[in-house]
Amino acid sequence: MKRILFTLSLLFAVTAFAVEHIVQTSGLSFVPANLTISQGDTVTWNIGSSHNVNGQQSAYPNNPASFFSGAAGTVSTFSFQFTTPGTYDYHCDPHLGAGMTGTITVNAASTTGQDMVIVGVIDGPLPGGTPKAIELYVLNDIADASVY
């Protein structure tokens, strides 16, 4: 019973975990230009054919990690998963002079006592029954996972 309740609580926690956020371009702006997300969330930029996303540490040394979509016009969408909390600045290379910049603020994952959450459920068509698998994301160091 303890495992069932724990599993159910993890399933409900997934809805607030690993969210995908969308940033659009509008003229020479990112919309939204400032976004606050949680650790583990993914941001997808829909940048069209004349923009890019440059959050490299060579441009912004205080960024906790680098991200870069490549040269402008090489991709129309770009996604990055933010696994380290902090503030990330970024810009569009061709339109930096026009002020096309943005900021992603990544809040640390909740420390509500949960050591791991389910981030994926797999229900594959294997012979001999109804196979299921789960993918876990570990939030805290776990010395012995058998207790779960």
C-alpha positions in Angstrom: 0.0 0.0 0.0 2.9 2.4 0.8 4.4 1.9 -2.6 1.0 2.4 -4.4 0.5 5.7 -2.5 4.0 6.8 -3.1 3.7 6.0 -6.8 0.4 7.9 -7.1 2.0 10.9 -5.4 4.8 10.8 -7.8 2.4 10.7 -10.8 0.7 13.8 -9.5 4.0 15.5 -9.0 4.9 14.9 -12.6 2.3 17.4 -13.8 4.3 20.2 -12.1 7.7 18.8 -13.2 9.6 19.0 -16.5 7.3 21.5 -18.2 7.9 22.8 -21.7 7.7 26.6 -22.1 7.4 28.3 -25.5 9.1 31.5 -26.5 8.0 33.1 -29.8 9.6 35.9 -31.8 7.5 39.0 -32.7 9.4 41.4 -34.9 12.6 42.1 -33.0 11.5 40.7 -29.7 11.3 37.5 -27.8 7.9 36.9 -26.3 8.0 36.6 -23.4 11.3 38.3 -23.0 11.6 37.3 -19.3 10.5 33.9 -18.2 10.7 32.2 -14.8 10.8 28.3 -14.9 11.7 25.4 -12.6 14.8 23.4 -12.7 14.4 20.6 -15.2 12.0 22.5 -17.4 12.6 22.9 -21.2 12.3 26.1 -23.2 11.5 25.9 -26.9 12.1 29.0 -29.0 10.1 29.3 -32.2 12.6 31.6 -33.9 11.7 31.5 -37.6 14.2 32.0 -40.3 16.0 35.2 -39.4 16.8 34.8 -35.7 18.8 32.7 -33.4 19.2 32.1 -29.6 22.6 32.8 -28.1 23.1 32.2 -24.4 26.7 31.1 -24.6 28.9 31.8 -21.6 31.3 33.5 -24.0 28.6 36.2 -24.4 27.2 35.9 -20.8 29.9 34.6 -18.4 27.5 34.6 -15.5 25.2 32.1 -17.2 25.3 28.8 -15.2 25.4 26.9 -18.6 25.7 27.7 -22.3 23.0 27.2 -24.9 23.1 28.2 -28.6 20.8 27.5 -31.5 23.5 28.0 -34.1 23.8 30.8 -36.7 20.6 32.7 -37.6 18.5 31.0 -40.2 19.9 27.5 -39.6 16.9 26.2 -37.5 13.3 27.5 -37.0 13.0 26.0 -33.5 15.4 25.4 -30.7 14.9 23.6 -27.3 17.1 23.6 -24.2 16.5 21.9 -20.9 17.6 24.0 -17.9 19.1 21.7 -15.3 21.0 24.2 -13.2 19.2 27.0 -11.3 20.2 30.6 -11.9 19.7 33.5 -14.3 20.4 33.0 -18.0 20.7 35.9 -20.4 20.5 35.4 -24.1 20.1 37.4 -27.4 19.6 37.1 -31.1 23.0 37.7 -32.8 21.8 39.7 -35.8 19.4 41.8 -33.8 21.4 42.4 -30.5 21.9 46.0 -31.5 18.1 46.4 -31.8 17.7 45.1 -28.3 16.5 41.5 -29.0 17.4 40.0 -25.7 15.8 37.8 -23.1 16.2 36.3 -19.7 15.4 32.9 -18.2 15.3 32.6 -14.4 15.5 29.0 -13.3 14.2 28.3 -9.8 15.7 25.3 -7.9 13.7 22.1 -7.8 11.3 21.8 -4.9 12.8 20.1 -1.8 9.5 19.0 -0.3 11.0 15.7 0.8 10.6 13.9 -2.5 13.8 12.2 -3.7 12.6 11.4 -7.1 9.7 12.0 -9.5 8.4 10.0 -12.5 9.1 11.8 -15.7 8.0 9.1 -18.2 5.7 6.1 -18.3 6.2 3.5 -21.0 3.5 1.0 -22.0 5.2 -1.1 -24.7 3.5 -3.8 -26.8 5.7 -6.8 -25.7 4.3 -10.4 -25.8 3.1 -12.0 -22.7 1.1 -9.4 -20.8 1.0 -5.7 -20.2 4.6 -4.5 -19.7 5.1 -1.1 -18.1 8.1 0.9 -17.2 8.7 4.2 -15.6 11.5 6.7 -16.0 12.6 8.4 -12.8 14.3 11.8 -12.3 16.4 11.7 -9.1 16.2 15.0 -7.2 18.4 14.1 -4.2 21.2 11.7 -3.5 19.7 8.2 -2.8 22.1 5.8 -1.0 19.7 2.8 -1.3 16.8 3.0 -3.8 15.5 -0.4 -2.5 13.7 1.5 0.3 11.2 2.7 -2.4 
